[in-house]
Amino acid sequence: MLIVGLTGGIGSGKSEVARRLAELGAVVVDSDLIAREVVEPDSDGLAQVVAAFGEDVLATDGSLDRERLAEMVFGDDDARARLNGILHPLIGARAMQQIAAAGERDPDAIVVQDVPLLVEAGAADRFAAVIVVDVPPETQLARLTELRGMSEADARARMATQATREQRRAVATYLIDNTGDLAALDRQVAEVWADLKCRTAGVG
């Protein structure tokens, strides 16, 4: 089994790369999706978040009010560290369960773990290879404001909490330039996949 990390800054198009890798045969372990699962209603994760931040983080239906929680931790390093201290162990444990299950189903599986904050967590060394989806900051900003409807100030603030482009590029085994069209993205993903297949076959 080959375990590969996938990361990229907000607005880089990392999810598009993950989707294409899944279509090619990768087992994608999505850390964002797991982050939602571990704080579902009645979960231990949600109980821990409420204990740490109060019942104001709950929506009227008892689910986590993500926007409210984001407001509470955004720009507050201590609060964000407290939240990460709750979520990261839960996300990590669930991800390991999914990876182990993939290995049991197929010992030659290529598992791609989609980790938005891979660089920030210092996790690059945990993977056999790291795929970085790369775009310039101005492209990130344009996508966040034009496609996601963020204000420029909000977009810049979100970008500022993440690793720099240079820091992400420094850990890349594979660098995917996502400034072009979808055909260009498809070609690059196919090339990365072919190389990963060679690795699992012991070629190259």
Backbone bond lengths (Angstrom), bond angles and torsions (degrees), N, CA, C in turn:
res aa  C-N    CA-C-N  psi(-1)  N-CA   C-N-CA  omega(-1)  CA-C   N-CA-C  phi
1 M - - - 1.464 - - 1.529 109.57 -
2 L 1.316 116.06 135.71 1.461 122.49 178.69 1.525 107.99 -111.47
3 I 1.336 116.29 124.36 1.463 120.87 -178.53 1.521 108.56 -109.73
4 V 1.328 114.97 119.29 1.463 122.55 -172.70 1.527 108.98 -119.49
5 G 1.321 117.08 137.93 1.458 121.21 174.83 1.522 110.75 -92.38
6 L 1.324 115.96 144.12 1.466 122.50 176.76 1.514 108.11 -127.27
7 T 1.331 116.50 127.98 1.452 119.20 179.49 1.521 110.29 -148.22
8 G 1.320 114.96 172.01 1.464 121.80 -179.99 1.513 108.06 172.08
9 G 1.307 116.88 154.74 1.454 120.46 -179.69 1.526 111.81 -68.00
10 I 1.302 116.39 163.14 1.454 122.03 176.95 1.532 109.22 -57.01
11 G 1.324 116.43 132.34 1.460 120.56 -179.02 1.518 114.44 82.78
12 S 1.336 117.25 7.07 1.473 119.32 -178.18 1.523 112.86 -80.35
13 G 1.330 116.76 -20.59 1.460 119.67 -176.36 1.512 112.98 94.39
14 K 1.324 116.49 23.64 1.456 121.94 -178.36 1.531 111.45 -59.56
15 S 1.311 117.15 -37.72 1.465 120.46 -179.11 1.524 111.77 -63.66
16 E 1.331 116.68 -34.10 1.469 120.18 177.02 1.523 110.41 -65.51
17 V 1.309 116.53 -39.80 1.464 120.23 178.16 1.526 110.06 -66.03
18 A 1.337 116.92 -43.48 1.459 120.58 178.82 1.529 110.98 -59.73
19 R 1.322 116.56 -42.12 1.462 120.68 -179.33 1.526 110.81 -63.24
20 R 1.321 115.94 -42.00 1.464 119.49 179.61 1.525 111.63 -67.16
21 L 1.309 117.57 -39.22 1.459 120.40 177.96 1.533 110.77 -64.41
22 A 1.323 116.25 -38.42 1.467 119.84 177.25 1.527 110.60 -63.23
23 E 1.329 116.60 -40.65 1.469 120.36 179.10 1.530 111.32 -64.02
24 L 1.337 116.49 -30.16 1.463 120.73 -179.86 1.531 112.27 -80.30
25 G 1.328 116.37 -15.12 1.458 119.19 176.96 1.512 115.90 127.06
26 A 1.327 117.86 -0.74 1.462 120.07 178.15 1.527 110.52 -70.87
27 V 1.321 115.67 149.44 1.464 121.43 168.64 1.528 106.15 -91.51
28 V 1.331 117.29 110.72 1.462 120.77 -176.66 1.527 109.85 -94.82
29 V 1.308 115.69 124.15 1.460 122.63 174.42 1.526 106.27 -104.73
30 D 1.327 115.89 110.38 1.463 122.63 -170.72 1.523 110.29 -96.84
31 S 1.321 116.75 107.81 1.462 120.97 -177.03 1.531 111.89 -65.53
32 D 1.325 118.01 -33.86 1.468 120.48 177.34 1.522 110.70 -64.09
33 L 1.330 116.11 -43.47 1.460 120.59 179.55 1.524 110.38 -64.76
34 I 1.332 116.45 -42.39 1.460 120.54 177.92 1.529 110.33 -62.86
35 A 1.336 116.56 -38.30 1.465 120.50 179.80 1.518 111.36 -59.85
36 R 1.327 117.01 -31.67 1.472 120.26 176.27 1.525 110.95 -75.80
37 E 1.329 115.40 -39.09 1.467 119.49 -177.33 1.528 112.02 -64.47
38 V 1.335 117.27 -37.89 1.469 119.16 -173.35 1.528 112.90 -75.90
39 V 1.335 117.67 -7.01 1.472 120.24 176.05 1.529 111.28 -121.65
40 E 1.333 115.90 27.25 1.459 119.16 174.89 1.523 109.98 -66.02
41 P 1.339 117.97 158.66 1.471 120.24 179.19 1.528 112.23 -51.48
42 D 1.336 115.71 139.67 1.465 124.30 178.78 1.530 113.47 72.11
43 S 1.334 117.69 7.53 1.462 119.95 178.64 1.528 110.33 -85.03
44 D 1.321 115.15 157.15 1.459 120.67 175.84 1.526 110.42 -63.68
45 G 1.348 115.97 -35.78 1.461 119.48 179.06 1.514 112.46 -61.23
46 L 1.324 116.40 -44.06 1.466 119.55 179.56 1.524 110.23 -65.45
47 A 1.323 116.89 -40.04 1.464 119.96 178.68 1.524 110.98 -60.30
48 Q 1.338 116.56 -39.73 1.468 120.00 179.35 1.530 111.33 -67.24
49 V 1.332 116.64 -39.22 1.466 120.36 179.09 1.526 110.40 -64.88
50 V 1.321 116.56 -42.75 1.467 120.48 178.94 1.520 110.48 -64.34
51 A 1.322 116.70 -40.74 1.463 120.23 178.92 1.528 111.62 -62.19
52 A 1.328 115.72 -34.73 1.467 120.20 -177.23 1.522 113.00 -83.09
53 F 1.340 117.16 -33.38 1.468 119.53 -171.04 1.535 114.23 -120.28
54 G 1.318 117.66 -4.65 1.449 120.38 177.38 1.519 113.18 92.39
55 E 1.312 115.94 165.84 1.462 121.08 -175.69 1.520 113.14 -73.15
56 D 1.324 117.64 -5.85 1.465 120.92 175.89 1.524 112.13 -63.50
57 V 1.334 116.98 -17.81 1.467 119.80 -179.18 1.528 111.67 -83.24
58 L 1.324 117.29 -1.96 1.456 120.65 -179.80 1.523 111.19 -94.67
59 A 1.319 116.10 138.44 1.467 121.59 171.30 1.528 108.47 -78.54
60 T 1.322 116.55 172.09 1.463 120.63 -176.35 1.530 112.32 -63.14
61 D 1.336 117.42 -25.21 1.466 120.14 -179.77 1.529 113.12 -89.61
62 G 1.334 116.55 6.00 1.452 120.39 178.00 1.516 114.90 89.44
63 S 1.321 116.77 -3.08 1.468 120.23 177.52 1.524 109.65 -85.21
64 L 1.320 115.50 169.14 1.461 120.30 179.60 1.524 109.88 -72.92
65 D 1.335 116.17 129.00 1.465 121.43 173.90 1.532 106.95 -86.72
66 R 1.315 115.00 94.67 1.462 120.27 -172.40 1.528 112.30 -63.49
67 E 1.315 116.31 -38.93 1.460 118.83 -179.05 1.519 110.89 -65.70
68 R 1.328 116.26 -40.45 1.461 120.08 178.82 1.532 110.39 -64.54
69 L 1.321 116.22 -43.84 1.466 119.62 179.42 1.525 110.50 -63.75
70 A 1.334 116.42 -41.47 1.461 120.10 178.84 1.521 111.30 -60.26
71 E 1.325 116.22 -39.85 1.465 120.30 178.43 1.531 111.03 -63.04
72 M 1.333 115.34 -36.55 1.464 119.57 -177.33 1.526 112.53 -71.43
73 V 1.333 117.23 -33.67 1.470 118.75 -174.76 1.526 112.61 -100.65
74 F 1.332 116.92 -17.69 1.462 118.79 -176.29 1.523 110.07 -68.04
75 G 1.322 115.45 126.31 1.457 120.52 -179.87 1.517 114.03 81.31
76 D 1.343 117.40 0.97 1.461 121.93 178.81 1.526 107.45 -118.37
77 D 1.316 116.32 99.86 1.467 120.75 -174.63 1.522 112.30 -60.68
78 D 1.332 116.90 -39.18 1.461 119.97 -179.02 1.524 111.11 -65.98
79 A 1.332 115.90 -43.85 1.466 119.89 -179.81 1.522 110.54 -65.71
80 R 1.326 116.80 -40.68 1.470 119.92 179.68 1.528 110.22 -65.70
81 A 1.329 116.93 -39.43 1.462 120.29 178.02 1.528 110.47 -64.67
82 R 1.322 116.20 -37.80 1.469 120.22 178.76 1.531 110.62 -65.15
83 L 1.323 115.81 -42.66 1.461 120.36 178.14 1.525 110.93 -65.39
84 N 1.320 116.67 -45.22 1.468 120.23 179.25 1.530 111.34 -62.08
85 G 1.317 116.28 -34.34 1.452 120.39 178.62 1.523 112.59 -64.45
86 I 1.321 115.66 -27.10 1.465 120.79 176.16 1.523 110.27 -82.65
87 L 1.325 116.65 -49.14 1.458 120.98 -169.12 1.527 113.72 -79.19
88 H 1.316 117.89 -42.06 1.467 119.74 -172.60 1.530 113.85 -58.89
89 P 1.355 119.67 -43.45 1.466 117.86 176.99 1.534 112.49 -63.40
90 L 1.326 117.10 -37.43 1.464 120.71 179.69 1.523 110.85 -67.78
91 I 1.336 115.78 -43.95 1.468 120.24 178.77 1.525 110.07 -64.25
92 G 1.330 116.18 -43.46 1.466 120.28 -179.36 1.518 112.18 -61.74
93 A 1.335 116.84 -42.26 1.459 120.38 -179.29 1.524 111.14 -65.60
94 R 1.346 116.00 -42.68 1.473 119.41 179.75 1.533 110.29 -66.97
95 A 1.316 117.15 -39.56 1.469 120.28 178.20 1.522 110.73 -61.82
96 M 1.331 117.12 -42.28 1.465 120.62 179.91 1.526 110.95 -64.09
97 Q 1.329 116.97 -36.08 1.469 120.58 176.32 1.522 110.25 -61.86
98 Q 1.337 115.90 -44.87 1.464 119.99 -179.12 1.529 111.40 -66.25
99 I 1.324 116.64 -39.37 1.471 120.53 179.25 1.530 109.99 -65.98
100 A 1.321 116.40 -43.75 1.463 120.09 179.65 1.529 110.73 -61.79
101 A 1.337 115.86 -41.18 1.465 120.00 179.30 1.522 111.17 -64.17
102 A 1.332 116.51 -37.79 1.469 120.33 178.25 1.522 110.47 -64.31
103 G 1.333 116.82 -40.10 1.458 120.68 179.20 1.517 112.71 -66.94
104 E 1.329 116.24 -33.65 1.464 120.04 177.74 1.527 110.99 -68.68
105 R 1.335 115.78 -37.71 1.466 119.70 179.81 1.522 111.17 -70.89
106 D 1.352 115.72 -38.67 1.463 120.21 -176.51 1.521 109.63 -149.82
107 P 1.330 117.44 104.12 1.466 120.16 -178.97 1.531 113.52 -59.40
108 D 1.331 117.43 -20.42 1.468 120.98 179.60 1.531 112.38 -99.83
109 A 1.317 116.80 16.12 1.472 120.47 -177.26 1.527 111.27 -62.41
110 I 1.326 114.75 147.10 1.460 121.15 168.98 1.525 106.31 -104.96
111 V 1.321 115.54 111.60 1.459 121.84 -177.99 1.521 108.74 -101.09
112 V 1.318 116.13 124.62 1.460 121.35 177.58 1.520 107.99 -109.50
113 Q 1.325 116.12 113.53 1.459 120.40 179.08 1.528 108.96 -95.69
114 D 1.314 114.60 113.82 1.464 122.87 -178.86 1.526 107.64 -81.72
115 V 1.339 116.40 107.60 1.466 121.58 -175.02 1.525 109.17 -125.61
116 P 1.338 118.17 99.09 1.468 120.16 -177.27 1.535 113.48 -55.29
117 L 1.332 116.96 -39.69 1.466 120.83 -175.66 1.527 111.61 -106.92
118 L 1.314 116.69 37.35 1.464 121.69 -178.63 1.526 111.42 -57.43
119 V 1.320 116.38 -46.49 1.468 120.29 -178.08 1.523 110.38 -68.59
120 E 1.329 115.88 -43.77 1.459 120.12 -178.29 1.530 111.53 -62.19
121 A 1.335 116.47 -31.43 1.461 121.30 -179.64 1.531 112.37 -84.88
122 G 1.331 117.09 -3.24 1.463 120.51 -178.05 1.513 112.32 63.34
123 A 1.345 115.88 36.30 1.468 120.86 -171.13 1.527 114.06 -100.08
124 A 1.315 119.02 3.67 1.467 120.53 -174.35 1.526 112.60 -57.42
125 D 1.331 117.14 -35.90 1.467 120.57 -176.15 1.522 113.23 -71.73
126 R 1.322 117.53 -9.07 1.470 120.36 -179.72 1.531 112.38 -79.35
127 F 1.320 116.41 -9.64 1.460 120.15 -172.37 1.517 111.45 -114.91
128 A 1.341 114.87 151.19 1.461 120.38 176.44 1.521 111.07 -68.04
129 A 1.334 116.23 -27.48 1.459 122.42 177.67 1.524 107.79 -157.59
130 V 1.322 116.26 157.77 1.466 121.44 178.72 1.528 109.17 -128.13
131 I 1.325 115.53 126.51 1.462 122.24 175.10 1.527 107.51 -99.26
132 V 1.318 116.59 124.41 1.463 121.41 177.42 1.523 108.87 -113.38
133 V 1.326 115.98 124.04 1.463 121.60 174.96 1.524 106.63 -90.13
134 D 1.318 115.67 120.00 1.464 120.96 -166.93 1.522 111.97 -118.38
135 V 1.341 115.34 130.14 1.464 121.87 169.17 1.529 107.48 -142.18
136 P 1.318 118.14 154.62 1.465 120.04 176.93 1.534 110.59 -67.34
137 P 1.327 117.63 155.26 1.461 120.77 179.44 1.532 113.41 -56.07
138 E 1.329 117.04 -34.33 1.467 118.23 -179.55 1.530 111.39 -66.97
139 T 1.334 116.34 -30.64 1.467 119.76 176.35 1.519 110.29 -71.70
140 Q 1.317 116.65 -41.91 1.464 120.03 174.96 1.525 110.38 -56.04
141 L 1.319 115.91 -48.79 1.457 121.20 -176.87 1.530 110.95 -60.59
142 A 1.326 116.33 -43.93 1.462 120.23 -179.65 1.523 110.95 -63.41
143 R 1.317 117.39 -42.40 1.466 120.20 -179.26 1.524 111.45 -66.71
144 L 1.315 116.40 -40.36 1.459 119.52 -178.08 1.522 111.85 -67.48
145 T 1.320 116.44 -37.81 1.467 119.28 -178.64 1.531 111.74 -81.45
146 E 1.327 116.76 -40.80 1.466 120.19 -174.78 1.532 112.81 -83.65
147 L 1.339 116.65 -38.73 1.464 119.68 -174.97 1.524 112.91 -96.19
148 R 1.318 117.08 -32.84 1.470 119.48 -177.98 1.521 112.75 -103.11
149 G 1.325 116.22 -7.82 1.463 119.59 175.95 1.518 115.02 75.21
150 M 1.328 117.76 18.69 1.465 119.78 177.11 1.523 110.81 -75.24
151 S 1.308 115.59 153.02 1.461 118.58 169.74 1.523 107.47 -72.54
152 E 1.321 116.08 157.79 1.464 119.03 -179.99 1.526 110.72 -61.61
153 A 1.340 116.55 -39.26 1.463 119.71 -178.99 1.527 111.06 -64.54
154 D 1.340 116.56 -41.75 1.456 120.45 179.81 1.526 110.41 -66.22
155 A 1.337 115.61 -42.59 1.464 120.04 -179.83 1.532 110.84 -61.92
156 R 1.318 116.05 -45.87 1.472 119.55 179.74 1.530 111.02 -63.70
157 A 1.323 116.84 -37.46 1.461 120.38 -179.72 1.526 110.20 -66.53
158 R 1.342 117.16 -41.30 1.469 120.18 178.60 1.532 110.47 -63.86
159 M 1.320 115.83 -43.52 1.464 120.17 179.64 1.524 111.30 -62.49
160 A 1.334 116.07 -36.00 1.464 120.54 -176.34 1.521 112.55 -68.44
161 T 1.347 117.58 -21.31 1.468 119.61 179.62 1.532 111.74 -81.88
162 Q 1.330 116.93 -10.37 1.458 120.49 -177.62 1.533 111.26 -99.36
163 A 1.319 114.79 168.59 1.462 120.36 175.70 1.521 109.46 -60.11
164 T 1.307 116.26 157.81 1.454 120.38 178.13 1.527 110.14 -76.63
165 R 1.313 115.12 163.87 1.463 119.80 176.69 1.525 110.08 -57.73
166 E 1.316 116.99 -42.15 1.459 121.24 -178.04 1.526 111.32 -64.39
167 Q 1.325 117.07 -38.66 1.462 120.60 178.76 1.525 111.36 -65.18
168 R 1.333 116.96 -39.38 1.463 119.47 178.22 1.527 110.74 -68.19
169 R 1.320 115.88 -44.45 1.467 119.32 -178.60 1.531 111.35 -61.76
170 A 1.317 116.98 -30.77 1.463 121.38 -176.60 1.523 112.49 -66.53
171 V 1.336 118.35 -23.29 1.470 119.83 -177.61 1.530 111.56 -102.28
172 A 1.330 117.39 2.90 1.465 120.89 -172.69 1.523 112.65 -75.28
173 T 1.329 115.80 126.55 1.457 121.29 164.56 1.523 108.77 -82.38
174 Y 1.333 114.57 -39.90 1.462 123.00 176.60 1.526 107.94 -126.59
175 L 1.318 116.29 130.36 1.454 121.48 179.26 1.532 108.54 -113.67
176 I 1.317 116.26 118.21 1.466 121.23 179.45 1.518 108.99 -105.25
177 D 1.319 115.84 117.19 1.463 122.61 179.23 1.530 108.01 -84.07
178 N 1.336 116.45 111.76 1.460 120.11 -177.30 1.525 112.26 -106.80
179 T 1.329 115.72 38.94 1.461 119.33 176.05 1.524 112.07 -95.27
180 G 1.334 117.13 -10.48 1.461 120.52 -177.45 1.513 112.56 -93.62
181 D 1.332 115.98 -159.28 1.460 120.65 -179.12 1.529 110.25 -85.98
182 L 1.333 116.13 177.76 1.458 120.64 -176.73 1.524 112.23 -66.08
183 A 1.321 116.57 -31.39 1.471 119.39 178.10 1.527 110.24 -63.83
184 A 1.326 116.43 -40.52 1.470 120.45 178.33 1.526 110.30 -65.88
185 L 1.329 115.92 -38.62 1.464 119.91 177.88 1.526 110.10 -64.60
186 D 1.325 116.82 -44.97 1.468 121.15 178.99 1.528 111.17 -56.69
187 R 1.334 116.31 -44.06 1.466 120.01 -178.85 1.529 111.32 -61.65
188 Q 1.315 116.13 -45.02 1.466 119.73 -177.96 1.530 111.52 -66.71
189 V 1.332 116.55 -41.72 1.458 119.71 179.57 1.530 109.87 -64.22
190 A 1.315 116.71 -40.72 1.472 120.73 178.64 1.530 110.84 -62.01
191 E 1.332 117.31 -39.52 1.462 121.16 178.75 1.533 110.94 -65.44
192 V 1.333 116.18 -42.95 1.467 119.86 178.22 1.527 110.10 -63.24
193 W 1.326 116.32 -44.02 1.463 120.48 -179.31 1.533 110.89 -61.91
194 A 1.316 116.60 -43.08 1.468 119.98 179.33 1.528 110.21 -60.54
195 D 1.315 117.49 -40.29 1.457 120.30 180.00 1.532 111.14 -68.96
196 L 1.330 116.83 -38.72 1.459 120.27 177.97 1.535 110.26 -64.03
197 K 1.321 116.83 -38.83 1.471 121.12 177.44 1.529 110.01 -62.79
198 C 1.316 116.40 -39.59 1.468 120.10 177.10 1.516 110.71 -63.16
199 R 1.321 117.06 -38.04 1.463 120.32 179.04 1.526 110.39 -62.58
200 T 1.321 116.56 -43.75 1.467 118.86 -178.14 1.531 110.79 -68.36
201 A 1.329 116.28 -26.59 1.467 120.14 179.23 1.525 111.86 -87.30
202 G 1.330 116.92 -3.31 1.448 120.64 -179.72 1.506 113.27 75.49
203 V 1.346 116.25 24.65 1.468 121.09 -179.50 1.516 108.67 -102.90
204 G 1.312 118.06 137.99 1.450 121.97 174.79 1.525 113.14 85.73
